[in-house]
Amino acid sequence: MQRRSVLASMGLAAGSLLGGTTMAQSSGSADATATPDRVITTLDELQSTFRPDGTLKPGDRVRITDENAPYRTTQWLDIDQSGVTVVCDGAFPLVKPAGGANVGGLRVGKHRRVEDVTIDGYSHHGNPSEQSMSEGGFGIGSFAVDSITIRNCDIRRTTPYHKHNARNSGVIIGRDTDAYDVLNNDFDHIGDRAINAWGEYGYVAHNFSENGFDRMISVEPGEDIAIVNNRCAGNGRGSVIGVGRKISAPKRILIAGNIATGTHRRFIYCNSTAEWTNTMVRGNIGDGSDSTHPGIEVRAPHSTVAGNHLAGYGGAGVLVNAPRTWVRGNRVWDCGGPGVQFDPIESPMRYKAAGLNGAFKSVAQNNHLWRNCRQRGAAELQTAAKRTRLLNNNVIGTRNGIAGIVAIGRGRFSTAAWNVTPHGADVFADGGPTRTQANL
């Protein structure tokens, strides 16, 4: 199978922020009006079709009707044939496991490698009050798969409910999945994460989650990933979007046009000690009035944070804790800490192998920062943020004597130039306030 590169679609994804044509409108392998090879109307038909040794054949198009929904399943529903398309009627829930069944929903490529699978319109209720399973009750899982599309699905209350790291997310994309689209799905009161993706070459767009638990969207090691135009309304425990972990090295990541409201920790969290390439966080809108954390936190080298709108977060608007990061053209207001803050790393040894140290060769430029720094002492002098540039920023109405932009530390060669601070708020660089001709 020829892998699809998300980079090839980034221009299309960016255009969709302004209402243009989107991949969610154009992707998918089958015409929704095509005649199905089989039509399922009973529980027996459903379970006999979707067994590892069931009647499903390569290339089958299956329609699951809502004639006798909800189907109270007693087994997993397995797709272990290539080229299969599953189209479902719109009732919710279509599938709700029977009491004590201790199963989840659909599994794709669990028992053999498959390719080119589409799931369209599937709806699932995990029925946690009648299950005793301690983990594993996800809605849809992709395992050994080359190219899968999951779209227009509705998944709620996966089992176990509100337990972290229990394989109970709405959609799970496994490590052995290449090329996945997760498009236009709804998640409500999910057990853990709405979308938990480990595969490569992914496009996650136009999904909606409310009353979430941990992250809405989590992407672990992978490359060529676009997370575009998703919406989150409440995520009680975790960040809305989280990418990477300390041991991973994701590459070519686009996070653009997402919206977050309601309770959540950070809006976007990029975390990796490894070298990243071409990571872009652009055009996202977050309201963090219930958060005590930064709006966007970047701990991944070689990142760009541009054109985001962030309001009400308890920490900094944008917190950078990694080298070679560019923060440009963001609008940040009413946050607890500085609008933009360059911090030292957790440990001075963290980037030793790469010869890097803290916020090194990073830039904050052309940001509009208004009425931030509610908290006294939001900035402290710590280890060095070296060669950090603070240029052409507009800082208005900071409070408690705390700067709107901070490059923490006594690092050498940091500069603050041509920043406008009409109400007397300082711009901090190299461990102290720096004023130039343009600082009013």
Secondary structure by P-SEA (a helix, b strand, c coil): cbbbbcccaaaaaaaaaaccccccccccccccccccccccccaaaaaaacccccccccbbbbbbbcccccccccbbbbbcccbbbbbbccccccbbbccccccccccccccccccbbbbcbbbbbccccccccccccccbbbccccbbbbcbbbbcccccccccccccccbbbcccccbbbbcbbbbcccccccbbbcccbbbbcbbbbcccccccbbbcccccccccbbbbccccccccccccccccccccccccbbbbcccccccbbbbbccccccccccbbbbbccccccccbbbccccccccbbbbcccccccbbbccccccccbbbbcccccccbbbbccccccccccccccccccccccbbbbccccccccccccccccccccccbbbbccccccccccccccccccccccccccccbbbbbcccbbbbccccc
